[in-house]
Amino acid sequence: MLTLLFTVLMLVVFGKLLVFSVKASWGIAKILLTVVFLPFILIAMAFAGLMALALPVLLIVGVCTFVKAAL
């Protein structure tokens, strides 16, 4: 009986840790994407001659940022 209780409580604790780690990694991934990779991708697209695609992407990201900041 104690083994069952220990197993259940261990699964609960490690389940909560797993959920916390997924949330933390998602937050870090969002920061890296917006601060590092998005500007790099837009600059690379501009140098590669894809300005017609880079400008709409930049406008969409800018509008989303303003909408999120307003909420």
Buried (B, 14 or more C-beta within 10 A) or exposed (E): EEEEEEEEEEEEEEEEEEEEEEEEEEEEEEEEEEEEEBEEEBEEBBEEEEEEEBEEBBEEEEEEEEEEEEE
